[in-house]
Amino acid sequence: MKKLDYIDGLKGMGALMVYLCHFVFAFYYAAYTLLPEHVNTRTGVEILIGKTPLNFFYNGNGAVCLFLVFSGFVLCLSYFRTRDRARLKAGALKRYFRLMPVILAVNLLIFILMYLGLYRNAETAAYTKSIPWFQGFNQFEPKFLSMLSESLLGCFVWGSNDYNGVLWTIPYLFLGALVVYLAAYLVGENPLRYIAYGVMILVAFTTDIYFTGIFLGFVLCDFFSTQERLVSLYRRFWLLPVLAFLLGFYLTSYPSIGTEQPGTIYGFLPGAYTVIYHMAGAFLLTAGALGCGWLQWFFSRKPFLYLGKISYSLYLLHFPVIATFSCWFFLEFQESMGYGLTVGLDFALTTILVLALSALSRRYLEPVGTWLEKMVERCLSWKSNAQKSA
């Protein structure tokens, strides 16, 4: 079964965008708010960048939408290629065990860092003018049982994220995945299944739009795995996927602040629909990459593939590093080195540390989830064989 490396590369890009978003919001908050009172440069260049497509690279909400669509795409890829419904059942039963170990390990690390008083984001926010966003994270007394509850249950069902703010997306990656597995199991071979998919997306759109990211990725997976003639026609007219990708880039780069943008290339778009723009952009970006060979080549390069491999750990680990190490470095050196140089060095060192920790997590923590998955598979196999013997 041919592996779609470029999808992993795109996931890696999405995780990197989330990291860049949080670092930028912490130290150059005006790049998000687009307000002069939050500027930390002499020229206010962060506002200028924030009003252009360059903000795509740190557009956190857009990155989350991308991450959800990419994740939804890979969930049922093996099923649509093999039509083995047992894979769906196994995938659903193993989903929790794939996600939970790293969440628990990172939350335990955060608990220790908080207990030792190493979170310095509140102090840093006063200097960086990011009080509305950066100051409030993890400003409470850590309790082991509450951390454990969030790690094992709360983040999966309710999106609890007191200890690690990025966990708000976990219900979409967990519950959304279960819905996708169920949909594929029930109607995955029905010729009218796209009607059911449309209803599923419409319900998600009117209740919680972020679930549509997982569902849209799932629909793309079905279409590109089963509709060979239409996919071949789409790829033959190479301009279509290129235009889809460019339009997706444009929509995903719409400033996350969600206000009107007069005088910019976004000026004709009403700001009230920012999440819709980002979700549509993520869908189009993915569809464009699926149809364009040179985009697939580009996102299959080693740097993207490496980011894809560590994307889950990178997503979970980066914020505690920013709130502890990055803040310590900034507070320690900003008076002697100046704001810009300090933040530049801080970013370089933080990036190295985040990548190193993510690589370690990928090597030593994520295999725990794989081991638990195999245990579940063995239990299912044993149960199935026992039933057949009976």
N, C-alpha and C positions, 0 to 999 in steps of 0.2 A: 504494500500500500504506500503510494507516494506521499511523502510528508510535505505539507505546504509551509516551507520555512518562512516565507514572507509574512504569513499571518503571525508567527511568533515574533518576527521583526517589528511588525506593527504594534503588537502588544507591548513590546519593549519600549517603543516610542511613546506609547500612551503612559506607561509608568514613569518614564523620564519626565514627561510633561507635568505630571502631578508633583514630582519632586521640585522641578523648577518653579512651578506655581507657588508652592509653600515657601520656598526660599525668597522668591521675589516679594511675595506678600509680607514677609517678615521684615525685609530690609528696604524695600522700595514700594511701599504701599500705594503710592500715587499711580503706579503702573496699573493698579486695579481700579481705584476709585476715580482716577483722572481729575483729582482735585488739587489745586495749588497748595493748600495747607498741609498736604502730606508729602510734598516734594523734598527729596534729600540730595538733589544735584543743583548746581548753580544755574543750569540752563533749563531745568524741568524736562529733560529729554525723556524721562520715564513716561510722562503724559503723552508725548508725541508717539512713542513706541506703542503705548497702550491703545492708540486710536488707529493703528495700522494692522495689517495681517501678521506683522511680526509677533503680536501678542498671542498668536496661535501656539507658540512654543512654550508658553507658561499659562495657557488658558486652562485652568483646573477643571472647570465644569465641562468644557469640551473634551478634555482628556478622559474624564470619567465616562462620558458618552461613548467615546472611542473604545475604551477598555471594555465596556459592557457589550458593545456590538461584536468586537473581536472574540470575546469570551463566549457569547452566544453562538458564534459561527462554529467553534471547534467542539462544542458539546456533543453534537450528534453526527459529526462528520463520519465516524467509523460506521455508524448505523446506516446512513444513506449510501455508503459505499458497499456494504455487505448485506443489508436488510436482515441482519441478525438482531431480533428483538431482545435477546438475552443481554446484549450489550447495554440496552437502555435500562433494564432492571438493575444490572450490576453498577452502571454509572450512577443511578439514583441512590443506591444503597451506600456507595463509596464516597459520595460527594462530601458529606460532613467530615469524614476522616481525612480527606485530601486537604480541606481548608483549615481545620481546627488546630493541628499541632503547632504550626508557625504562629498563629494568632495567640495561642496560650503562651508560647515561649517569649514572644515580643511583649505581651502584656505583663508577664512576670518581670522582664527586664525593666519595663516602665515603672512597675511597682517599686522595684529596688531603687531606681534613679530618683523617684519621688520621695521615697522614705529617707534617702540620703540628702535630700534638699538640693539636688543638682539641676532641677528645672528652673531656668532663669529667664524664661520668655516674658514674664510680667515686667521684670526690671528692664529688659532689652527694649520692649515695646515703647517705653517712655522716651527712649532715645530715637528710635526709628520712626516714630509717629504712627505706629501700627496698633495703637491701643484698641480700637474697635474690633480688630480681628485677632491679634496675636496675644493680647494680655491675658485673656480668660482661660486659656487651655491649662488643664491639670492643676488648677489652683484650689485644691481640696486635700483633706487628709486621706492618704491612701489606706484602704482596708483590703486585706487579703481575700476575704470571702466575696466582697463586691467585685474585685478583679477577677476572681475565679468564675463567678456567675456570669459576668460579661463575656468572658472568653469561651465558656462552654455552652452557653445558651443565649444570653441576651443579645449578642451581636448578630446571631443567626436569625432570630425571630423578630426582634424589635429594632434592630440596628443600634443597640446600645454602644456608645463610643466615648464614654467618660475618660477612659485611660488612653485610648488611641483614636483620635478624631477620624481617621480614614475608615474606620470600621462601619461607618454609616452605609457603605455600599454593600456590605456582606449579605444582607437579605436578598438583594437582587442577584448576587452570584450564587446564592444557595437556594432560596425559595423559587426564584425565577428559573433556575436550572431544573428543579423538580417539576415545575409546570411544563417546561420544554420537553423533558423526558416523557411525561405523561401524554402530551400532545402527539409526539412522534409515535408512541406506543399505540394510541387509540386510532389515529387517522393518518399515520405516516405513509400508508400505501393506498389511501383513498384518493381517487381522481379529483374529488371536490375538496381536498384538504385545505386549499388556499382560502376557501371561504371561512373555514374554521380558524385559520391563522389570522384572517382579517378581523374576525370577531374578537379574538384573543388580544390583538394589538389595540383595537378600539377600546376595549374594556380597560386595558392598562393605561392608555392615553388619557382616559377620563377619570381615572382613579389615582394612579401614581405613574407619571410619565417615564420614570427611570426604568421601570420594568420593560418598557417598549424596546430599550436597547438590547437586552438579552433576546427578546422575541424577534426583533428585526434581524439580528445576526443569525438566528435559527432559520428564518425564512430564506435568507441569502444562502445558507448552507444547503438547504433543500433544493433551491432553484439551481445553483451552480453544480450540484452533485447529480441531479436527475434530468434536467432539461437540456440535454446535450445539443440538440439542433438550435435552440434559441441562444444558448450560450456561445455556440460556434459563430452564429450570425452576429451576435453582440461583439465578439472579439475581432471579427473580420473587419468591421467598421471601427477601426482603432480610435477614431476621433471621439466616439461616444464614451468609452471608459476614461479617456483623458479629460474630456469636459466634465464628466461626473466627478472625477478626482479634484479638479480645480474648483468646481462649484462647492464641493464638500469642504475643501480647504477654506474657502471664503466664508462659508456659513459657520464652520467650527471656530473660526477666528473672531467671530462677533464678540466684542468686549463683554466679559462676564458680569460686569456691574449692572447690566440690564437697563440702561437709560438711553434716551434718544441720543443719536450721534450726528447732529447736523454738521455739515461742512466736511464730512468724511465719506469714504466709499460705502459706509453703512447708512448714510443719511436717510435713504428712502425706506429703511426697514424700521417698523415700530419696535421700541425697546422692550415691550411687554412680553415678547415671545422668544426670549433668549434661549431657554432650554429647548424649545422646538427647533430653533435654528441649529443648535449644537447637535441635537439628536439626528436631524435630517442630514447635517454635514457629516456626522460619523457614518451614517448609512451610505452616503454617496462616496465618501472616501474609500470605504471598504469595497463597494461595488466597482469603483474605478480601479483599485488595485487588483481585484479578481479578474478584470478583463484586459489588463495592459501588461504585456510581457516585460517591458523595461522597468515598470514600477515594481514588478515582482522581483526582477533582478536586483534592483536598488535596495529593497527592503530585505533581501536575502544576504546582504553583505555581513561580514563577521561582527562588526560593532552592533548592528541591530539584532543579530541572532543571539549575541551574548546578553544584551539587555533583555531580550525575550526570555531567555533561560532563567534569569534572576528577577524577572518582572514582579512576581508575587511577593518575594521577600523585599525587594526594593520598595514596593508600594507600602508594605507594612512597617518597614524599619526607618524610613527617611525622616519622618517627623520627630520622633524622640531624639534623633541625632541633632536636628536643627534646634530643638528647644533646649538642648543641654550643651553639647560641644560648640555649636555655631554661636550660641549666645555667650558662652564663656569667652571664646576667642574675641568676639566683638567687644565685649565689655572690658576685656583685659588690654586691648591694643588700640582701640579707636581714638583715644586721646593723644597718643604718641604718634600714630601713623596717619591719622586723618580718616574720614568716613569712607571715601571711595576705595583707597588702597586696602584698608582693613577688610571691607566687605569682599573685595576681589580675592584676596588671599584666603579669606574665610570660605568663600565659595569653592575654591580649588581644593582646600584641605577637607572640607565637608564632603565634597563629591568623592574624593578618594576614600574617605572613611565609610561613606554610605555604600559605595560599590564593594569595598572589601567585606563589610559586614553582610551584605546581601549574598556575596559569593560563599561566605562561610555558612550562612543559613541555607543556601541552596544545596550545599554539600552535606551538611550534618543534620539540619532540622527537617527539611522537606522530605528526605528519605523516610523519616518516621511516619509521615502520612502515607507514603508508598507501602511501607511495611504493614500499616494498619489496613490499607486497601486489600493487600494480599491475604491478610487474615480473614477479612470479610469474604473474599472470593473462596477461600478454603472452606469456610463455614457453610457457604451456600452450596458449594460442590458436595460437601459431606452430606448435607441435608437432602440434596437432590438424589444422591446415590442411595441414601437410606430409604427414601420414599420409593425409589424404583425397586429396591430389594424386597420391600414389604409387599 
